[in-house]
């Protein structure tokens, strides 16, 4: 490789590093789940809703969430997200859940076009929370 080609390659690499450090290049990330309600791997009594919050705005019409579990391992697609949820959040009312282990399986498309998927496992107990 000639000296000129090496200098050109180094200049290009330095430019890319500089652009990444200053935020000039667009982010090329995926939607990453930041928090959920119920939280991952917790035991809860009678959750009324499922909330999934991500690190980026979502293309909500292209997102899906399915609740799988319970004593009969049923699968229920959650079809109607709450309309007033933030652009980075999917929120659904939950039907009454029988005691058992569940997974909220999600597949989302971020505004940048990247698709990611995952699951939030949680357990439902048979008792109701204490009233204060």
BELZIKA-V202152 format. One record per backbone hydrogen bond with DSSP energy under -0.5 kcal/mol. CO is the residue of the C=O (numbers start at 1). NH is the residue of the N-H. If there is no record, write none. Layout:
((CO,NH) (CO,NH))
//
This chain:
((2,6) (3,7) (4,8) (5,9) (6,10) (7,11) (8,12) (9,13) (10,14) (11,15) (12,16) (13,17) (14,18) (15,19) (16,20) (17,21) (18,22) (19,23) (19,24) (19,25) (20,23) (30,32) (32,55) (35,53) (37,51) (39,42) (42,44) (42,123) (44,46) (44,125) (48,94) (50,92) (51,37) (52,90) (53,34) (53,35) (57,111) (58,60) (59,62) (60,63) (64,107) (65,78) (66,68) (66,105) (67,76) (68,103) (69,74) (70,73) (74,69) (76,67) (77,79) (78,65) (79,81) (82,85) (86,89) (87,58) (88,54) (90,52) (91,82) (92,50) (100,124) (101,70) (102,122) (103,68) (103,105) (104,106) (104,120) (105,66) (106,118) (107,64) (108,110) (108,116) (109,59) (110,113) (114,110) (116,108) (118,106) (119,121) (120,104) (121,41) (122,102) (123,44) (124,100) (125,46))
//
